[in-house]
Amino acid sequence: MSASRSEGETRILVVEDEESFIDALRVGLAREGFDVTVARDGHEALETFASGTFDVVLLDLMLPKVSGLDVCRAIRAASEVPIIIVSAKGEEVDMVLMLEIGADDYVTKPYRLRELVARIRAVTRRHQTAASPVVSESVVEHGPLRLDVDARRCFLRGQEIKLRKKEFALMLLLLENPGRVLTRDVLIDRVWGSDYVGDTKTLDVHVKRLRTLIEEDPKNPRIITTVRGVGYRLEVASSAGE
């Protein structure tokens, strides 16, 4: 990495093999004040990441040598650096998979540079200011669920289930408001921050994953229910009765 880089400059690793996107990203992001390093295949991406220090990774899925999936898994296993997937694949299954293996956001091609820059700045701010939710008690319980906030551990009927950071924050917010309908806007604002610029699909994917972990039948949820067109609710009766 260059010794002349300014201390506060955001360092971005762009992992992309299409030259047209590389050229546009390099010029556009540099114009916005970002320091850009490019890797053109998965193997080069892992080597470059291991040898440098980066604030954000922009990662394409379809890469030569090592797939974007494997690159994402490897980086996440070694670092908490924000990862934004940039790919032409826009199907929901891809978004679910990316978020499950540790990506922080997902942008589909073609995209507007302004949107991409806004997302980069948003994930870096959230990463820099990340902190545990402030609550009055270290343990929050409702029905079969119990969260140890200080230890960031979640238990379902006494058995621990592993939650990622955003999943834990989302679960905590629902547990603190049993029976209350929380709108998508409120959930996104409290969990992702008021500067989040994506759509609500990210929230829906996280709720879907939570349901696979805590519901007996995720397709017919009884603990976290959907209030169509509004948001989600932690059910009081079904949770308390289990």
C-alpha positions in Angstrom: 0.0 0.0 0.0 1.2 3.5 -0.8 2.8 5.4 2.1 1.5 8.7 0.6 -2.1 7.8 1.3 -3.8 10.3 3.5 -4.7 9.0 7.0 -8.5 9.5 6.6 -8.9 8.1 3.1 -11.2 5.2 2.6 -9.4 2.3 1.1 -11.5 0.1 -1.3 -10.6 -3.2 -2.8 -12.5 -3.7 -6.0 -12.8 -7.3 -7.1 -14.0 -7.3 -10.7 -12.9 -8.9 -14.0 -14.8 -6.8 -16.5 -12.6 -4.0 -17.7 -15.4 -1.7 -18.6 -16.6 -1.8 -14.9 -13.1 -1.6 -13.6 -12.3 1.6 -15.6 -15.6 3.3 -14.5 -15.2 2.3 -10.9 -11.5 3.4 -10.7 -12.3 6.8 -12.2 -15.6 7.4 -10.4 -14.5 6.3 -7.0 -11.2 8.2 -7.2 -13.2 11.3 -8.1 -15.1 10.8 -4.8 -11.9 10.7 -2.8 -11.6 6.9 -2.4 -8.3 5.0 -2.7 -8.9 2.2 -5.1 -7.0 -1.1 -5.5 -8.2 -3.6 -8.1 -8.1 -7.4 -8.2 -9.2 -9.1 -11.4 -9.8 -12.7 -10.1 -10.6 -14.4 -6.8 -7.1 -15.7 -6.2 -5.6 -12.2 -6.7 -8.3 -10.8 -4.4 -7.4 -13.0 -1.5 -3.7 -12.3 -1.9 -4.3 -8.6 -2.2 -6.6 -8.5 0.8 -4.1 -10.5 2.9 -1.2 -8.1 2.1 -3.0 -4.8 2.6 -5.5 -3.0 4.8 -8.9 -2.1 3.4 -12.0 -0.3 4.6 -14.5 -1.8 2.1 -14.5 -4.7 -0.4 -16.6 -4.4 -3.5 -16.9 -8.0 -4.7 -18.2 -9.4 -8.0 -19.7 -12.9 -7.8 -18.7 -14.3 -11.2 -14.9 -14.4 -11.0 -12.1 -16.5 -12.5 -10.0 -18.9 -10.4 -11.9 -18.5 -7.1 -15.6 -17.7 -7.0 -17.0 -14.6 -5.4 -18.8 -16.9 -2.9 -15.5 -18.4 -1.7 -13.8 -15.0 -1.6 -16.6 -13.6 0.6 -16.4 -16.6 2.9 -12.6 -16.4 3.2 -12.6 -12.6 3.9 -15.3 -12.8 6.4 -13.6 -15.6 8.3 -10.6 -13.4 8.7 -12.0 -9.9 9.0 -15.1 -7.8 9.8 -14.4 -5.4 6.9 -17.6 -4.4 5.2 -18.3 -6.4 2.0 -20.6 -5.0 -0.7 -21.5 -7.5 -3.4 -21.7 -6.0 -6.9 -23.1 -8.4 -9.4 -25.5 -8.8 -12.3 -27.2 -11.6 -10.3 -30.3 -10.0 -8.7 -32.4 -13.0 -7.7 -33.5 -13.2 -4.1 -31.7 -16.5 -3.6 -28.4 -14.8 -4.3 -29.1 -12.0 -1.9 -30.1 -14.5 0.8 -26.9 -16.5 0.3 -24.7 -13.5 0.2 -26.1 -12.1 3.5 -25.9 -15.5 5.1 -22.2 -15.9 4.4 -21.4 -12.4 5.7 -21.9 -9.7 3.0 -23.1 -6.4 4.3 -24.9 -5.1 1.3 -25.8 -6.1 -2.3 -25.9 -3.9 -5.4 -27.0 -5.2 -8.8 -25.6 -4.2 -12.2 -26.2 -1.9 -13.8 -26.1 0.6 -10.9 -25.7 4.3 -10.5 -22.3 5.5 -9.2 -24.1 7.9 -6.8 -26.0 5.0 -5.2 -22.9 2.9 -4.9 -21.0 5.7 -3.3 -23.8 6.3 -0.8 -23.8 2.7 0.2 -20.0 2.6 0.6 -20.2 5.6 2.9 -23.1 4.1 4.8 -21.4 0.8 5.5 -18.2 2.4 6.5 -19.9 4.8 9.0 -21.9 1.9 10.5 -18.7 -0.2 10.7 -16.8 2.6 12.4 -19.5 3.4 14.9 -20.8 -0.1 15.5 -21.8 -0.6 19.1 -24.1 -2.9 21.1 -27.7 -1.6 21.5 -28.2 0.4 24.7 -30.6 -1.4 27.0 -31.4 -1.1 30.7 -31.0 -4.8 31.4 -28.3 -7.3 30.3 -30.9 -10.1 29.7 -34.1 -9.7 27.6 -36.6 -12.5 27.6 -39.9 -13.3 26.0 -41.6 -16.7 25.7 -39.0 -19.3 24.6 -36.4 -16.6 23.7 -33.7 -15.1 25.8 -31.0 -12.7 24.8 -27.9 -12.1 26.9 -27.1 -8.6 25.6 -23.7 -8.2 27.3 -22.4 -11.6 26.0 -24.4 -11.2 22.7 -25.8 -14.7 23.0 -29.3 -15.9 22.1 -31.1 -18.9 23.5 -34.3 -20.7 22.3 -35.8 -23.0 24.9 -32.4 -23.1 26.7 -30.5 -24.0 23.5 -28.1 -21.5 22.1 -28.6 -20.3 18.5 -25.9 -18.4 16.7 -26.9 -15.0 15.5 -24.9 -12.5 13.4 -24.7 -8.9 14.5 -27.6 -7.5 12.5 -29.7 -10.6 13.4 -29.0 -10.1 17.1 -29.9 -6.4 16.9 -33.1 -7.2 15.0 -34.1 -9.9 17.5 -33.4 -7.6 20.4 -35.6 -4.9 19.0 -38.4 -7.3 18.5 -38.0 -8.8 22.0 -38.1 -5.3 23.5 -41.5 -4.7 21.8 -43.6 -7.9 22.1 -47.0 -7.6 20.5 -46.2 -4.3 18.8 -46.1 -3.9 15.1 -42.7 -2.5 14.1 -42.7 -0.9 10.6 -40.0 -1.7 8.1 -38.8 1.9 8.3 -38.5 1.7 12.1 -36.6 -1.6 11.9 -34.3 -0.4 9.2 -33.6 2.9 11.0 -32.9 1.2 14.3 -30.8 -1.7 13.0 -29.1 -0.4 9.9 -29.1 3.3 10.7 -30.9 6.3 9.4 -28.3 6.7 6.6 -29.2 3.3 5.0 -29.9 3.8 1.3 -30.9 0.3 0.2 -34.4 -1.2 -0.1 -36.3 -3.3 2.4 -35.2 -6.6 0.8 -32.2 -6.8 3.2 -34.6 -6.6 6.2 -36.8 -9.3 4.8 -33.9 -11.6 4.2 -32.7 -11.2 7.8 -36.2 -11.9 9.1 -36.4 -14.9 6.8 -33.1 -16.2 8.3 -34.3 -15.6 11.9 -37.4 -17.6 11.2 -35.3 -20.6 9.9 -33.5 -20.5 13.3 -36.4 -20.0 15.7 -39.6 -21.2 14.1 -40.8 -24.8 14.0 -42.3 -24.1 10.5 -40.5 -21.1 9.0 -43.1 -20.9 6.2 -45.9 -20.6 8.7 -44.3 -18.4 11.4 -45.9 -18.2 14.8 -43.2 -16.1 16.7 -42.2 -13.4 14.2 -45.3 -12.7 12.0 -45.7 -10.4 9.0 -48.2 -7.5 9.1 -48.7 -7.2 5.4 -47.7 -3.8 4.0 -46.5 -2.6 7.3 -43.8 -4.6 9.0 -43.3 -7.3 11.6 -44.5 -8.3 15.1 -43.2 -10.6 17.8 -46.4 -12.5 18.8 -47.2 -12.4 22.5 -49.6 -15.4 22.7 -47.7 -17.9 20.7 -44.3 -17.0 22.2 -45.5 -17.0 25.7 -47.3 -20.2 25.4 -44.5 -22.3 24.0 
